[in-house]
Structures are given as structure tokens and as C-alpha cells.
Amino acid sequence: MPKFSLQISIILFLVHLFGYGQTGIEVISQTIQSTKALKSLHFEMISRERIDDEYKISVAIVKCNLSPYQTYLQSVLDDGGRGPEVLYRANKNNNQAIISPNKFPYFNIHTDLNSFILRNGHHHTLKQSIFTFIADVMENEFIKIGDENLKEYIVREEDVIFRHWNCYYINIYWADFEWVPYTVKKGETLTTIAEKLVVSDYHILQKNEDVDDYDDVSEGDKILVPNHYAKRVEFFIDKATNLPVYTKISDERGVFAQYQQNWLIVNPNFTELDFSTENPQYNFKF
């Protein structure tokens, strides 16, 4: 068993054995473990993301199967109507997403995950479930910071009620957050660099004004990358599922993104039809 996973298991065992109040570190450790145990998710999410210097709000209903990774997303329009639908199935359809615009042109569009049509106005790709991505971020930060220093960063605030969920309120503050120089290696893009560092590729793109797109870098280029995922991350974590139902992410400029769930179903039993253009409840044409 990897050292970090063993440490999490020991923490959770002691919490269960002695029943003492959990610290912020223990809550986040439990959230990481619960997220990694997920099989599938069905939820409606409101996203508020800083795009350039403005905030874009979007609402989407999402189905996600984590292994093999498959996801279906339906945007919800301001009037509650059906917006564009997107389907992605890893290792199928030539690793491309299928889009039904639900407006002109009235036919399916096949496109790469990092294409402008999918990334414009969004921080994440379809491959990044917000739940597993945040768990990966926190696990990476735990390893980077080290056990002895975690308490300096992670604080459990007073519990809150968010919608109908009884939640832990966890406040994580990286006081030493800064942008540091990075030399691009052969074959790297902003996306692969961000995946390696476990940070946001959109964050890097926005910081480096001379870079126009995620693949607009070459070997030897000097760019700036964050030394932590963010300056502050605040979570409301549902006590029943140990999953975040509200996440607020801030950098040195203020709020970078907010994600909140309207509703959440954990480990639903999906069928092949849930991730098929043949589903009669979907609106994929041809």
C-alpha cells in the first residue's frame, strides 16, 4: 500500500476508534479516500469561473462513470431549457467528444477535448471530473507540503448547512502561493504541464499573456506556473458522503472559480445507454 494511502487509513481508523472530533486534515483525508472509491456520479452543478476579467456562470446536468471514464453533460439555459449536450467516452470515437448544439447547425459535431468549441469559457476539460480533480489536487498538496506542515494550511471552521446538506467547512490557505519560472520541455503543452503539476492549465494560460493557446509553447520557452493549486480553497463537505458540494477557489486576484451542486446522486447504476447517442432522452441527431 502506498505510504500516503496508508497514512489516510490510519487517520480514519483512529477517528473511528476513539470518536474524537475530526480536524480539517482528517476531513480532507477522508474526502480524498471517499472520492477515490467512487464508481459513478449524477449531479447538477452551477459553475462560476473567471474567464479573462469577467465571471461566466453555467449550469449543467452531468452523468459520469469513472472506470472506464465516460461522461454525458447537458447544459441548462437561463430559462431552464435544454442547451448543448456533450458525450465523451474514453478510448472510443477516436478519443473525441460528440456535441449536439441543440441549435443551428442541427447535427452532431465531433471535436478534440482541447478544441476552442469545448474549452472556450471553461476552466476544465471533459476528462476532468471536478470531484476527482480536486481530490488529486489535495493529495498532491499533502505530499508536497508534508505531514508535519499540514496544520499550518488546513483549518476546520464551524460546520454549516448548505442547501439540505450538513457540511464540514474546510478552509485551506497557502500563504506562500506565488508564480514561479518554468522551462517548457520537449513535447509539452500547457495542459500536460498542468497535469504534471496538478494545477489548472487555464490558470497558467491566463497568467502568461504571450501564450495564446494551450499548445502555443515550445521547448525552452520560459513561462510562469503556480507553486500551489491556488492561494485559498474553501470546501463545504457533505458529512454523509464526504464529498464537496461547494468549492470556492481563490488566487492573488480574488475568486478564480466556484462550484456548487444543486443535487448529487452517488454511485448510480448507469447502463450503456446512459453514454450513447442512441439514448432517446438525449438529442443527438446523426
C-alpha positions in Angstrom: 0.0 0.0 0.0 1.4 3.5 -0.9 2.7 5.4 2.1 0.1 8.2 1.6 -2.8 5.8 1.4 -1.6 4.0 4.5 -1.5 7.3 6.4 -5.0 8.1 5.4 -6.2 4.7 6.5 -4.5 5.1 9.9 -6.1 8.5 10.5 -9.6 7.2 9.6 -9.2 4.2 11.8 -8.2 6.3 14.8 -11.1 8.7 14.2 -13.5 5.7 14.2 -11.9 4.0 17.2 -11.7 7.0 19.6 -14.6 9.1 18.2 -12.9 12.4 18.7 -13.8 15.5 16.6 -12.2 15.5 13.2 -9.6 18.1 12.3 -9.5 19.7 8.9 -6.7 17.4 7.8 -8.7 14.3 8.8 -11.8 15.6 6.9 -9.8 16.2 3.7 -8.0 12.8 4.1 -11.4 11.1 4.3 -12.7 13.1 1.3 -9.7 12.0 -0.8 -10.4 8.4 0.1 -14.1 8.6 -0.5 -13.6 10.3 -3.9 -11.1 7.6 -5.0 -13.7 4.9 -4.1 -16.4 6.5 -6.3 -17.7 4.5 -9.3 -20.2 6.9 -10.8 -21.9 10.3 -10.2 -25.0 12.1 -11.3 -25.4 15.7 -10.4 -26.4 19.3 -11.4 -23.7 21.8 -10.9 -23.5 25.6 -11.1 -20.1 26.8 -12.1 -18.9 30.4 -11.7 -15.5 30.7 -13.4 -13.3 33.8 -14.0 -12.7 34.0 -17.8 -10.3 36.8 -18.6 -11.6 39.5 -16.3 -15.2 38.5 -16.1 -17.2 35.7 -14.4 -19.1 33.2 -16.5 -21.9 31.3 -14.9 -23.0 28.0 -16.3 -25.4 25.2 -15.2 -25.0 21.6 -16.3 -26.5 18.2 -15.6 -23.8 15.6 -15.6 -23.6 11.8 -15.7 -20.1 10.4 -15.0 -18.8 6.9 -15.0 -15.3 6.8 -13.6 -13.9 3.5 -14.8 -14.0 3.3 -17.8 -14.3 7.0 -17.9 -17.4 8.2 -19.7 -19.4 11.4 -19.2 -22.5 13.0 -20.6 -23.2 16.7 -20.0 -26.3 18.7 -20.8 -26.1 22.5 -20.4 -29.1 24.2 -18.8 -30.1 27.5 -20.4 -31.0 30.6 -18.4 -34.7 29.9 -19.0 -34.3 26.3 -17.9 -34.3 24.9 -21.4 -32.0 22.3 -22.9 -28.7 23.6 -24.0 -25.9 21.9 -25.8 -25.2 18.2 -25.0 -21.8 16.6 -24.9 -20.8 13.0 -24.8 -17.3 11.7 -24.1 -16.2 8.0 -23.9 -12.5 7.4 -23.3 -10.9 5.2 -25.9 -14.0 5.4 -28.1 -14.9 7.8 -31.0 -11.2 8.4 -31.6 -10.9 10.0 -28.2 -13.1 12.9 -29.3 -16.2 14.4 -27.8 -19.6 14.4 -29.6 -21.6 17.6 -29.3 -25.3 18.2 -30.1 -25.6 22.0 -30.2 -29.4 21.8 -30.0 -29.5 24.8 -32.4 -28.1 25.5 -35.8 -26.2 23.6 -37.2 -28.6 20.8 -36.3 -26.1 17.9 -36.5 -23.5 16.3 -34.2 -20.1 17.8 -34.0 -17.0 15.6 -33.3 -14.2 17.6 -31.8 -11.0 17.2 -29.8 -11.2 17.8 -26.0 -9.0 20.8 -26.1 -10.7 22.4 -29.1 -11.9 26.0 -28.9 -15.5 25.0 -29.1 -15.2 23.0 -25.8 -12.6 25.0 -23.9 -13.9 28.5 -24.7 -15.3 29.8 -21.4 -14.4 26.8 -19.3 -11.5 26.0 -16.9 -11.7 22.2 -17.3 -11.8 19.6 -20.0 -14.4 16.8 -20.1 -11.7 14.4 -18.9 -11.6 16.2 -15.5 -14.4 15.4 -13.2 -14.4 18.2 -10.7 -14.6 15.7 -7.8 -11.6 13.6 -8.8 -9.6 16.6 -10.0 -10.0 18.3 -6.6 -9.1 15.1 -4.8 -5.9 14.7 -6.9 -5.1 18.4 -6.2 -5.4 17.8 -2.4 -3.5 14.6 -2.4 -0.6 16.2 -4.4 -0.6 19.2 -2.0 -0.5 16.8 1.0 2.6 15.1 -0.4 4.2 18.4 -1.4 3.6 20.1 1.9 4.5 17.1 4.2 2.6 15.8 7.2 4.3 18.0 9.7 3.3 21.2 8.0 -0.4 20.4 7.0 -1.9 22.1 10.1 -0.4 25.4 9.0 -2.5 25.3 5.9 -5.8 23.4 6.7 -8.4 24.7 9.1 -11.8 23.3 10.0 -14.2 26.1 10.5 -17.6 26.0 12.1 -19.9 23.4 10.4 -22.5 24.8 8.0 -25.8 23.8 6.4 -25.6 24.2 2.6 -28.9 23.6 0.9 -30.0 20.3 2.5 -26.5 19.1 3.3 -24.9 19.1 6.8 -21.4 20.0 6.0 -17.9 20.4 7.3 -16.4 23.8 6.4 -12.7 23.4 5.5 -10.6 26.4 4.8 -7.2 25.8 3.1 -4.8 28.8 2.8 -1.5 28.7 1.0 0.1 31.9 2.3 3.3 31.2 0.2 1.3 31.0 -3.1 3.3 32.6 -5.9 4.1 32.2 -9.6 7.4 30.7 -10.3 9.5 30.3 -13.5 9.2 27.1 -15.6 11.1 26.0 -18.7 9.0 24.1 -21.2 10.3 20.7 -22.1 10.1 19.0 -25.5 6.6 18.0 -26.5 4.9 19.7 -23.5 1.7 21.8 -23.7 0.1 23.9 -21.0 -2.3 21.0 -20.4 0.5 18.4 -20.0 2.4 20.8 -17.7 -0.7 21.4 -15.6 -1.4 17.7 -15.4 2.2 17.1 -14.2 2.0 19.8 -11.6 -1.7 19.1 -10.7 -2.8 22.7 -11.3 -5.2 24.4 -13.8 -4.0 24.8 -17.3 -6.4 27.6 -17.8 -4.8 29.4 -14.8 -1.4 29.1 -16.5 -2.8 30.3 -19.8 -4.3 33.4 -18.3 -1.1 34.3 -16.4 1.1 34.1 -19.4 -0.1 36.9 -21.7 2.3 35.9 -24.5 0.8 32.5 -24.7 -2.3 32.4 -26.9 -3.5 28.8 -26.5 -2.8 25.6 -24.6 -0.3 24.3 -27.3 1.3 27.7 -28.0 4.6 26.8 -26.3 7.8 25.2 -27.5 10.8 23.6 -25.9 12.9 26.1 -24.0 10.1 28.7 -23.5 10.0 30.4 -20.1 6.6 30.6 -18.5 5.2 31.2 -15.1 3.3 28.4 -13.2 1.8 28.4 -9.7 3.7 26.7 -6.9 0.3 25.6 -5.4 -3.1 25.0 -7.0 -4.5 28.2 -5.5 -4.0 30.7 -2.8 -7.1 29.6 -0.9 -9.6 26.8 -1.4 -12.8 26.6 0.7 -14.9 23.5 0.9 -18.4 22.6 2.2 -18.1 18.8 2.5 -21.2 16.8 3.0 -20.9 14.7 6.1 -22.9 11.8 4.7 -20.9 11.2 1.6 -17.6 13.0 2.4 -17.8 14.8 -0.9 -17.6 18.6 -1.6 -20.9 20.1 -2.5 -19.5 23.6 -2.6 -15.9 24.7 -3.6 -14.5 28.2 -3.8 -11.1 28.7 -5.3 -9.2 32.0 -5.0 -5.8 33.3 -6.2 -3.9 36.5 -5.6 -6.6 38.4 -7.7 -9.6 37.1 -5.8 -12.1 34.4 -6.7 -10.9 32.2 -9.5 -13.8 29.7 -9.5 -16.8 28.5 -7.6 -18.6 25.1 -8.0 -21.8 24.1 -6.2 -24.1 21.2 -6.5 -27.9 21.6 -6.8 -28.3 17.9 -6.2 -26.0 14.9 -6.2 -26.5 11.1 -6.6 -23.5 9.0 -5.6 -22.8 5.7 -7.4 -25.9 5.4 -9.6 -26.2 2.3 -11.7 -25.7 3.5 -15.2 -26.2 1.4 -18.3 -24.5 1.6 -21.8 -27.5 3.7 -22.9 -26.6 6.5 -20.5 -23.4 7.1 -22.5 -24.8 6.5 -26.0 -26.0 8.9 -28.7 -28.9 6.4 -29.2 -30.4 7.3 -25.8 -34.0 8.5 -26.7 -33.8 11.0 -23.8 -30.9 12.8 -25.5 -31.0 15.0 -28.6 -28.1 13.8 -30.7 -29.1 13.8 -34.4 -26.7 11.9 -36.7 
